[in-house]
Amino acid sequence: MDETPGERAVLALFADLVRARGGGPVADVGCGAGRITAHLRQLDVDAFGIDLSPGMLDVARRDHPGVRFELGSMTDLALADASVTGLVA
């Protein structure tokens, strides 16, 4: 994230908005190796990742232990209505 200050700023604003709404889970859809999911967690957001690729999820779980990552498709999310406060993709 050091090389992308604009991305960090947008994510910080997003995290502020999530907290202003009272917090709650945030889905990082298409999380890949989990760098955004992990960064949001560092910003005190209850983020979890979803990705279509089992291989990418293996990398995410290896690089970010203790963070929740799930297999899934953004075109068929297994999330109940109103079950997340926010979503990044």
N, C-alpha and C positions, 0 to 999 in steps of 0.2 A: 504494500500500500504506500510505501515511501515514494514511489515513482509516480503516483497518481494523486496529487493534492486536490484536484477538482473532484475526483471521485470520493475522496475522504470527506470533503466539505459537504457534498450532496448527501452522503450517508449520515454524517453528523446531524444535518438538518432533519433528515428522515427519522433518525433516532429521537431527536427532540420532539417531533410531532407525535411519535408513538407514545413517548412518556407523557406528553401533554394530554393524551386521550386516556391515560390511566394504565398504560402498558398492555401486556398481553402478548400472545404468541405472534411471531412474524415468520412467514414462509419465504425462503429464498428458493425460488423455483428455477431449475436449471443451474443448480449450485456448483456443478463441476467439482473442482478440487476443494471447495469450501472456504476460499479466502474471504469472500464477502460475508458469509455466515459467521465465520470466526470473528471478523472485524465488528460486526454488529453485536456479537456477544461481548466483546471488549467495551462496547459503548452501552452496556447494561440493557440490551434488548434481548428478550427471550426468543432468539432466532433459531430456526431449524432449517436444514437443507433438504431439498427434493431434487433428484436427478434421475434421468432415464438410463444412465450408464452404470452398471455394477462396478466396472473398473474405476470410474471416477469416484464413486462412493468409497471404494477401498482406499484410494489415495486420500480423500477427505477425512475418513475415519482415522487413518494412520497419522496424518499431519495435524489433526485437531481432535485428539482424544477427549471424550467427555461431552462433545457436541453431538446433537441428534441429527442423523442423516437417514433419509428414507428413499427407497426406490419408488419412482413414480413418473408419470408423464404430465406435462403441463396441459395437455388436451383432455386429461381424464384424472383430475386431482381427487384423491380420496380424502377430501376435507368437508366436514359438515358446513352448511351455510352459517355464516357469522362466527366461525370458530377461530378466525385469526383477526388480529387487529390491523395487520398490514401484510403486504406482499411485495417482494422485489423479484425482478426477473431479468 
